[in-house]
Amino acid sequence: MSFSANLRNEANPIFNAIFEHPFVQGIANGDLKKEQLIHYVKQDFEYLNAFIRIYGVAVSKCENREDMDMFNQQISFILNSEIHPHNNFCQVAGVPYEELQGFPLAPSALHYTRHMLTVAHEGTLGEILAVLLPCPWTYWEIGKKLLQEINPDHSHPFYEWISFYGNMTDSITTKFCALLDEWAKDAPEREKEKMRQHFLRSCQLEYMFWDMAYKLEEWPVKLELVKG
């Protein structure tokens, strides 16, 4: 079994918990609250900005142009394609996408982005691949599962979201897995253990991100914003 397949097998309980999370089930049933959709988009917009920065760090650690081009393509994917599922949520919530940008990160989202950024700046390219992989992998599996189980048509409120992730993220998941497996072949055991820990923690934080959006998680003490 490949290194990435072993990681997926170990993370199976987390993947199953994500599939059963009420936010994901709300996407399947089309019954999420407006506030939950808005909170998700606000947080995911900033989360994906962090993802872009991490891709930039990854480019600086690549040793060939093929890998550089792959990460560069992923930056373009976020900037130009991944706005579509956000727009789907915004349309259902009845809020312009532009009004949900530039908000502070909630605790769980901040934890997740700082976890990935720390690994990106301190770790190897293999560690970066491991820490990033759960995001596209879980979304791809969610999309595929929902396509198979509910087979939505255009009347489903989240048809575009489900179709996007069920059909659009397989290539990067496959590429990341292949690169991670190749890197793991020559990596010392200590580094492979780090990659394992990064991957599993990102899986846990994927669950926490869904939970954050569903529960409208905020910081515990409200503070008045002071304008300079």
MIVEX-900232 format. One record per residue (C-alpha): residue number from 1; residue in three letters; chain; x, y, z. Coordinates in steps of 0.1 Angstrom, whole numbers, plus 5000, padded with zeros to 4 digits. Layout:
! MIVEX-900232
<gukol seq="NUM" type="ALA" mol="A" X="X" Y="Y" Z="Z"/>
...
***
This chain:
! MIVEX-900232
<gukol seq="1" type="MET" mol="A" X="5000" Y="5000" Z="5000"/>
<gukol seq="2" type="SER" mol="A" X="5013" Y="5034" Z="4991"/>
<gukol seq="3" type="PHE" mol="A" X="5022" Y="5061" Z="5017"/>
<gukol seq="4" type="SER" mol="A" X="4992" Y="5082" Z="5008"/>
<gukol seq="5" type="ALA" mol="A" X="4969" Y="5052" Z="5008"/>
<gukol seq="6" type="ASN" mol="A" X="4981" Y="5043" Z="5043"/>
<gukol seq="7" type="LEU" mol="A" X="4973" Y="5079" Z="5054"/>
<gukol seq="8" type="ARG" mol="A" X="4938" Y="5078" Z="5039"/>
<gukol seq="9" type="ASN" mol="A" X="4932" Y="5044" Z="5057"/>
<gukol seq="10" type="GLU" mol="A" X="4943" Y="5058" Z="5090"/>
<gukol seq="11" type="ALA" mol="A" X="4922" Y="5089" Z="5086"/>
<gukol seq="12" type="ASN" mol="A" X="4891" Y="5070" Z="5076"/>
<gukol seq="13" type="PRO" mol="A" X="4872" Y="5076" Z="5110"/>
<gukol seq="14" type="ILE" mol="A" X="4877" Y="5114" Z="5104"/>
<gukol seq="15" type="PHE" mol="A" X="4865" Y="5112" Z="5068"/>
<gukol seq="16" type="ASN" mol="A" X="4834" Y="5093" Z="5079"/>
<gukol seq="17" type="ALA" mol="A" X="4828" Y="5119" Z="5107"/>
<gukol seq="18" type="ILE" mol="A" X="4830" Y="5146" Z="5081"/>
<gukol seq="19" type="PHE" mol="A" X="4806" Y="5129" Z="5058"/>
<gukol seq="20" type="GLU" mol="A" X="4781" Y="5127" Z="5087"/>
<gukol seq="21" type="HIS" mol="A" X="4786" Y="5162" Z="5099"/>
<gukol seq="22" type="PRO" mol="A" X="4753" Y="5182" Z="5100"/>
<gukol seq="23" type="PHE" mol="A" X="4768" Y="5209" Z="5077"/>
<gukol seq="24" type="VAL" mol="A" X="4777" Y="5184" Z="5050"/>
<gukol seq="25" type="GLN" mol="A" X="4743" Y="5167" Z="5055"/>
<gukol seq="26" type="GLY" mol="A" X="4728" Y="5201" Z="5052"/>
<gukol seq="27" type="ILE" mol="A" X="4744" Y="5205" Z="5018"/>
<gukol seq="28" type="ALA" mol="A" X="4730" Y="5171" Z="5008"/>
<gukol seq="29" type="ASN" mol="A" X="4695" Y="5180" Z="5020"/>
<gukol seq="30" type="GLY" mol="A" X="4696" Y="5216" Z="5009"/>
<gukol seq="31" type="ASP" mol="A" X="4685" Y="5229" Z="5042"/>
<gukol seq="32" type="LEU" mol="A" X="4713" Y="5250" Z="5057"/>
<gukol seq="33" type="LYS" mol="A" X="4705" Y="5283" Z="5073"/>
<gukol seq="34" type="LYS" mol="A" X="4715" Y="5316" Z="5057"/>
<gukol seq="35" type="GLU" mol="A" X="4737" Y="5325" Z="5086"/>
<gukol seq="36" type="GLN" mol="A" X="4756" Y="5292" Z="5083"/>
<gukol seq="37" type="LEU" mol="A" X="4763" Y="5297" Z="5046"/>
<gukol seq="38" type="ILE" mol="A" X="4775" Y="5333" Z="5052"/>
<gukol seq="39" type="HIS" mol="A" X="4798" Y="5323" Z="5080"/>
<gukol seq="40" type="TYR" mol="A" X="4813" Y="5295" Z="5059"/>
<gukol seq="41" type="VAL" mol="A" X="4820" Y="5318" Z="5029"/>
<gukol seq="42" type="LYS" mol="A" X="4835" Y="5345" Z="5051"/>
<gukol seq="43" type="GLN" mol="A" X="4859" Y="5320" Z="5066"/>
<gukol seq="44" type="ASP" mol="A" X="4867" Y="5300" Z="5035"/>
<gukol seq="45" type="PHE" mol="A" X="4875" Y="5331" Z="5016"/>
<gukol seq="46" type="GLU" mol="A" X="4903" Y="5339" Z="5041"/>
<gukol seq="47" type="TYR" mol="A" X="4913" Y="5302" Z="5044"/>
<gukol seq="48" type="LEU" mol="A" X="4918" Y="5300" Z="5006"/>
<gukol seq="49" type="ASN" mol="A" X="4939" Y="5332" Z="5007"/>
<gukol seq="50" type="ALA" mol="A" X="4962" Y="5313" Z="5031"/>
<gukol seq="51" type="PHE" mol="A" X="4962" Y="5283" Z="5008"/>
<gukol seq="52" type="ILE" mol="A" X="4975" Y="5306" Z="4980"/>
<gukol seq="53" type="ARG" mol="A" X="5003" Y="5318" Z="5002"/>
<gukol seq="54" type="ILE" mol="A" X="5013" Y="5283" Z="5010"/>
<gukol seq="55" type="TYR" mol="A" X="5013" Y="5274" Z="4973"/>
<gukol seq="56" type="GLY" mol="A" X="5037" Y="5303" Z="4969"/>
<gukol seq="57" type="VAL" mol="A" X="5060" Y="5289" Z="4996"/>
<gukol seq="58" type="ALA" mol="A" X="5058" Y="5255" Z="4979"/>
<gukol seq="59" type="VAL" mol="A" X="5069" Y="5270" Z="4946"/>
<gukol seq="60" type="SER" mol="A" X="5100" Y="5283" Z="4963"/>
<gukol seq="61" type="LYS" mol="A" X="5109" Y="5248" Z="4975"/>
<gukol seq="62" type="CYS" mol="A" X="5104" Y="5230" Z="4941"/>
<gukol seq="63" type="GLU" mol="A" X="5134" Y="5217" Z="4922"/>
<gukol seq="64" type="ASN" mol="A" X="5118" Y="5215" Z="4888"/>
<gukol seq="65" type="ARG" mol="A" X="5095" Y="5235" Z="4866"/>
<gukol seq="66" type="GLU" mol="A" X="5069" Y="5208" Z="4864"/>
<gukol seq="67" type="ASP" mol="A" X="5062" Y="5210" Z="4901"/>
<gukol seq="68" type="MET" mol="A" X="5063" Y="5248" Z="4900"/>
<gukol seq="69" type="ASP" mol="A" X="5038" Y="5248" Z="4872"/>
<gukol seq="70" type="MET" mol="A" X="5015" Y="5225" Z="4892"/>
<gukol seq="71" type="PHE" mol="A" X="5014" Y="5248" Z="4922"/>
<gukol seq="72" type="ASN" mol="A" X="5010" Y="5278" Z="4899"/>
<gukol seq="73" type="GLN" mol="A" X="4980" Y="5262" Z="4883"/>
<gukol seq="74" type="GLN" mol="A" X="4965" Y="5256" Z="4917"/>
<gukol seq="75" type="ILE" mol="A" X="4969" Y="5293" Z="4926"/>
<gukol seq="76" type="SER" mol="A" X="4949" Y="5301" Z="4894"/>
<gukol seq="77" type="PHE" mol="A" X="4923" Y="5275" Z="4903"/>
<gukol seq="78" type="ILE" mol="A" X="4916" Y="5292" Z="4936"/>
<gukol seq="79" type="LEU" mol="A" X="4915" Y="5326" Z="4921"/>
<gukol seq="80" type="ASN" mol="A" X="4895" Y="5319" Z="4890"/>
<gukol seq="81" type="SER" mol="A" X="4875" Y="5286" Z="4896"/>
<gukol seq="82" type="GLU" mol="A" X="4869" Y="5281" Z="4933"/>
<gukol seq="83" type="ILE" mol="A" X="4848" Y="5312" Z="4935"/>
<gukol seq="84" type="HIS" mol="A" X="4820" Y="5293" Z="4918"/>
<gukol seq="85" type="PRO" mol="A" X="4810" Y="5271" Z="4948"/>
<gukol seq="86" type="HIS" mol="A" X="4813" Y="5303" Z="4970"/>
<gukol seq="87" type="ASN" mol="A" X="4789" Y="5320" Z="4946"/>
<gukol seq="88" type="ASN" mol="A" X="4765" Y="5291" Z="4949"/>
<gukol seq="89" type="PHE" mol="A" X="4763" Y="5295" Z="4987"/>
<gukol seq="90" type="CYS" mol="A" X="4760" Y="5333" Z="4983"/>
<gukol seq="91" type="GLN" mol="A" X="4731" Y="5329" Z="4958"/>
<gukol seq="92" type="VAL" mol="A" X="4712" Y="5306" Z="4982"/>
<gukol seq="93" type="ALA" mol="A" X="4719" Y="5330" Z="5011"/>
<gukol seq="94" type="GLY" mol="A" X="4709" Y="5360" Z="4990"/>
<gukol seq="95" type="VAL" mol="A" X="4741" Y="5379" Z="4997"/>
<gukol seq="96" type="PRO" mol="A" X="4766" Y="5393" Z="4972"/>
<gukol seq="97" type="TYR" mol="A" X="4799" Y="5375" Z="4974"/>
<gukol seq="98" type="GLU" mol="A" X="4818" Y="5408" Z="4975"/>
<gukol seq="99" type="GLU" mol="A" X="4802" Y="5416" Z="5009"/>
<gukol seq="100" type="LEU" mol="A" X="4816" Y="5385" Z="5026"/>
<gukol seq="101" type="GLN" mol="A" X="4853" Y="5392" Z="5020"/>
<gukol seq="102" type="GLY" mol="A" X="4879" Y="5405" Z="5044"/>
<gukol seq="103" type="PHE" mol="A" X="4865" Y="5393" Z="5077"/>
<gukol seq="104" type="PRO" mol="A" X="4886" Y="5380" Z="5107"/>
<gukol seq="105" type="LEU" mol="A" X="4892" Y="5343" Z="5110"/>
<gukol seq="106" type="ALA" mol="A" X="4872" Y="5324" Z="5137"/>
<gukol seq="107" type="PRO" mol="A" X="4893" Y="5304" Z="5162"/>
<gukol seq="108" type="SER" mol="A" X="4891" Y="5270" Z="5144"/>
<gukol seq="109" type="ALA" mol="A" X="4898" Y="5286" Z="5110"/>
<gukol seq="110" type="LEU" mol="A" X="4927" Y="5306" Z="5124"/>
<gukol seq="111" type="HIS" mol="A" X="4941" Y="5274" Z="5140"/>
<gukol seq="112" type="TYR" mol="A" X="4939" Y="5256" Z="5106"/>
<gukol seq="113" type="THR" mol="A" X="4956" Y="5283" Z="5086"/>
<gukol seq="114" type="ARG" mol="A" X="4984" Y="5288" Z="5111"/>
<gukol seq="115" type="HIS" mol="A" X="4990" Y="5251" Z="5112"/>
<gukol seq="116" type="MET" mol="A" X="4995" Y="5249" Z="5075"/>
<gukol seq="117" type="LEU" mol="A" X="5015" Y="5281" Z="5072"/>
<gukol seq="118" type="THR" mol="A" X="5039" Y="5269" Z="5100"/>
<gukol seq="119" type="VAL" mol="A" X="5045" Y="5236" Z="5082"/>
<gukol seq="120" type="ALA" mol="A" X="5050" Y="5255" Z="5049"/>
<gukol seq="121" type="HIS" mol="A" X="5077" Y="5278" Z="5063"/>
<gukol seq="122" type="GLU" mol="A" X="5094" Y="5252" Z="5085"/>
<gukol seq="123" type="GLY" mol="A" X="5090" Y="5220" Z="5066"/>
<gukol seq="124" type="THR" mol="A" X="5100" Y="5202" Z="5034"/>
<gukol seq="125" type="LEU" mol="A" X="5081" Y="5201" Z="5002"/>
<gukol seq="126" type="GLY" mol="A" X="5068" Y="5166" Z="5013"/>
<gukol seq="127" type="GLU" mol="A" X="5055" Y="5181" Z="5045"/>
<gukol seq="128" type="ILE" mol="A" X="5037" Y="5208" Z="5026"/>
<gukol seq="129" type="LEU" mol="A" X="5020" Y="5183" Z="5004"/>
<gukol seq="130" type="ALA" mol="A" X="5009" Y="5163" Z="5034"/>
<gukol seq="131" type="VAL" mol="A" X="4995" Y="5193" Z="5052"/>
<gukol seq="132" type="LEU" mol="A" X="4976" Y="5205" Z="5021"/>
<gukol seq="133" type="LEU" mol="A" X="4963" Y="5172" Z="5009"/>
<gukol seq="134" type="PRO" mol="A" X="4933" Y="5167" Z="5032"/>
<gukol seq="135" type="CYS" mol="A" X="4915" Y="5198" Z="5019"/>
<gukol seq="136" type="PRO" mol="A" X="4912" Y="5188" Z="4982"/>
<gukol seq="137" type="TRP" mol="A" X="4909" Y="5151" Z="4992"/>
<gukol seq="138" type="THR" mol="A" X="4880" Y="5155" Z="5016"/>
<gukol seq="139" type="TYR" mol="A" X="4861" Y="5179" Z="4993"/>
<gukol seq="140" type="TRP" mol="A" X="4865" Y="5155" Z="4964"/>
<gukol seq="141" type="GLU" mol="A" X="4852" Y="5126" Z="4984"/>
<gukol seq="142" type="ILE" mol="A" X="4823" Y="5147" Z="4997"/>
<gukol seq="143" type="GLY" mol="A" X="4814" Y="5158" Z="4962"/>
<gukol seq="144" type="LYS" mol="A" X="4816" Y="5122" Z="4948"/>
<gukol seq="145" type="LYS" mol="A" X="4796" Y="5108" Z="4977"/>
<gukol seq="146" type="LEU" mol="A" X="4768" Y="5134" Z="4973"/>
<gukol seq="147" type="LEU" mol="A" X="4767" Y="5129" Z="4936"/>
<gukol seq="148" type="GLN" mol="A" X="4763" Y="5092" Z="4940"/>
<gukol seq="149" type="GLU" mol="A" X="4738" Y="5092" Z="4969"/>
<gukol seq="150" type="ILE" mol="A" X="4715" Y="5120" Z="4960"/>
<gukol seq="151" type="ASN" mol="A" X="4721" Y="5125" Z="4923"/>
<gukol seq="152" type="PRO" mol="A" X="4711" Y="5161" Z="4924"/>
<gukol seq="153" type="ASP" mol="A" X="4696" Y="5179" Z="4894"/>
<gukol seq="154" type="HIS" mol="A" X="4696" Y="5217" Z="4887"/>
<gukol seq="155" type="SER" mol="A" X="4666" Y="5222" Z="4911"/>
<gukol seq="156" type="HIS" mol="A" X="4688" Y="5213" Z="4941"/>
<gukol seq="157" type="PRO" mol="A" X="4700" Y="5245" Z="4958"/>
<gukol seq="158" type="PHE" mol="A" X="4735" Y="5232" Z="4961"/>
<gukol seq="159" type="TYR" mol="A" X="4738" Y="5215" Z="4927"/>
<gukol seq="160" type="GLU" mol="A" X="4767" Y="5237" Z="4916"/>
<gukol seq="161" type="TRP" mol="A" X="4786" Y="5232" Z="4948"/>
<gukol seq="162" type="ILE" mol="A" X="4782" Y="5194" Z="4947"/>
<gukol seq="163" type="SER" mol="A" X="4790" Y="5191" Z="4910"/>
<gukol seq="164" type="PHE" mol="A" X="4820" Y="5213" Z="4913"/>
<gukol seq="165" type="TYR" mol="A" X="4837" Y="5193" Z="4940"/>
<gukol seq="166" type="GLY" mol="A" X="4825" Y="5160" Z="4928"/>
<gukol seq="167" type="ASN" mol="A" X="4840" Y="5165" Z="4894"/>
<gukol seq="168" type="MET" mol="A" X="4867" Y="5192" Z="4896"/>
<gukol seq="169" type="THR" mol="A" X="4892" Y="5183" Z="4924"/>
<gukol seq="170" type="ASP" mol="A" X="4902" Y="5147" Z="4915"/>
<gukol seq="171" type="SER" mol="A" X="4931" Y="5157" Z="4894"/>
<gukol seq="172" type="ILE" mol="A" X="4949" Y="5177" Z="4921"/>
<gukol seq="173" type="THR" mol="A" X="4942" Y="5150" Z="4947"/>
<gukol seq="174" type="THR" mol="A" X="4957" Y="5124" Z="4924"/>
<gukol seq="175" type="LYS" mol="A" X="4987" Y="5146" Z="4917"/>
<gukol seq="176" type="PHE" mol="A" X="4993" Y="5155" Z="4953"/>
<gukol seq="177" type="CYS" mol="A" X="4991" Y="5118" Z="4963"/>
<gukol seq="178" type="ALA" mol="A" X="5016" Y="5108" Z="4935"/>
<gukol seq="179" type="LEU" mol="A" X="5041" Y="5135" Z="4945"/>
<gukol seq="180" type="LEU" mol="A" X="5037" Y="5127" Z="4982"/>
<gukol seq="181" type="ASP" mol="A" X="5043" Y="5090" Z="4975"/>
<gukol seq="182" type="GLU" mol="A" X="5074" Y="5098" Z="4954"/>
<gukol seq="183" type="TRP" mol="A" X="5087" Y="5120" Z="4981"/>
<gukol seq="184" type="ALA" mol="A" X="5081" Y="5094" Z="5008"/>
<gukol seq="185" type="LYS" mol="A" X="5103" Y="5068" Z="4990"/>
<gukol seq="186" type="ASP" mol="A" X="5135" Y="5087" Z="4999"/>
<gukol seq="187" type="ALA" mol="A" X="5123" Y="5105" Z="5031"/>
<gukol seq="188" type="PRO" mol="A" X="5138" Y="5094" Z="5064"/>
<gukol seq="189" type="GLU" mol="A" X="5114" Y="5078" Z="5089"/>
<gukol seq="190" type="ARG" mol="A" X="5114" Y="5110" Z="5111"/>
<gukol seq="191" type="GLU" mol="A" X="5102" Y="5131" Z="5081"/>
<gukol seq="192" type="LYS" mol="A" X="5076" Y="5105" Z="5072"/>
<gukol seq="193" type="GLU" mol="A" X="5062" Y="5106" Z="5107"/>
<gukol seq="194" type="LYS" mol="A" X="5060" Y="5144" Z="5105"/>
<gukol seq="195" type="MET" mol="A" X="5041" Y="5141" Z="5072"/>
<gukol seq="196" type="ARG" mol="A" X="5018" Y="5116" Z="5088"/>
<gukol seq="197" type="GLN" mol="A" X="5011" Y="5139" Z="5117"/>
<gukol seq="198" type="HIS" mol="A" X="5006" Y="5170" Z="5095"/>
<gukol seq="199" type="PHE" mol="A" X="4981" Y="5150" Z="5073"/>
<gukol seq="200" type="LEU" mol="A" X="4961" Y="5137" Z="5102"/>
<gukol seq="201" type="ARG" mol="A" X="4960" Y="5171" Z="5120"/>
<gukol seq="202" type="SER" mol="A" X="4947" Y="5187" Z="5088"/>
<gukol seq="203" type="CYS" mol="A" X="4920" Y="5161" Z="5086"/>
<gukol seq="204" type="GLN" mol="A" X="4909" Y="5169" Z="5121"/>
<gukol seq="205" type="LEU" mol="A" X="4909" Y="5206" Z="5113"/>
<gukol seq="206" type="GLU" mol="A" X="4888" Y="5200" Z="5082"/>
<gukol seq="207" type="TYR" mol="A" X="4862" Y="5185" Z="5105"/>
<gukol seq="208" type="MET" mol="A" X="4866" Y="5215" Z="5129"/>
<gukol seq="209" type="PHE" mol="A" X="4861" Y="5239" Z="5099"/>
<gukol seq="210" type="TRP" mol="A" X="4827" Y="5224" Z="5091"/>
<gukol seq="211" type="ASP" mol="A" X="4818" Y="5225" Z="5127"/>
<gukol seq="212" type="MET" mol="A" X="4829" Y="5261" Z="5130"/>
<gukol seq="213" type="ALA" mol="A" X="4806" Y="5271" Z="5101"/>
<gukol seq="214" type="TYR" mol="A" X="4777" Y="5251" Z="5113"/>
<gukol seq="215" type="LYS" mol="A" X="4778" Y="5265" Z="5149"/>
<gukol seq="216" type="LEU" mol="A" X="4787" Y="5301" Z="5138"/>
<gukol seq="217" type="GLU" mol="A" X="4818" Y="5299" Z="5158"/>
<gukol seq="218" type="GLU" mol="A" X="4832" Y="5333" Z="5170"/>
<gukol seq="219" type="TRP" mol="A" X="4857" Y="5345" Z="5196"/>
<gukol seq="220" type="PRO" mol="A" X="4843" Y="5342" Z="5231"/>
<gukol seq="221" type="VAL" mol="A" X="4847" Y="5378" Z="5241"/>
<gukol seq="222" type="LYS" mol="A" X="4833" Y="5405" Z="5218"/>
<gukol seq="223" type="LEU" mol="A" X="4854" Y="5435" Z="5212"/>
<gukol seq="224" type="GLU" mol="A" X="4846" Y="5468" Z="5196"/>
<gukol seq="225" type="LEU" mol="A" X="4866" Y="5475" Z="5165"/>
<gukol seq="226" type="VAL" mol="A" X="4887" Y="5507" Z="5169"/>
<gukol seq="227" type="LYS" mol="A" X="4892" Y="5526" Z="5136"/>
<gukol seq="228" type="GLY" mol="A" X="4924" Y="5546" Z="5133"/>
***
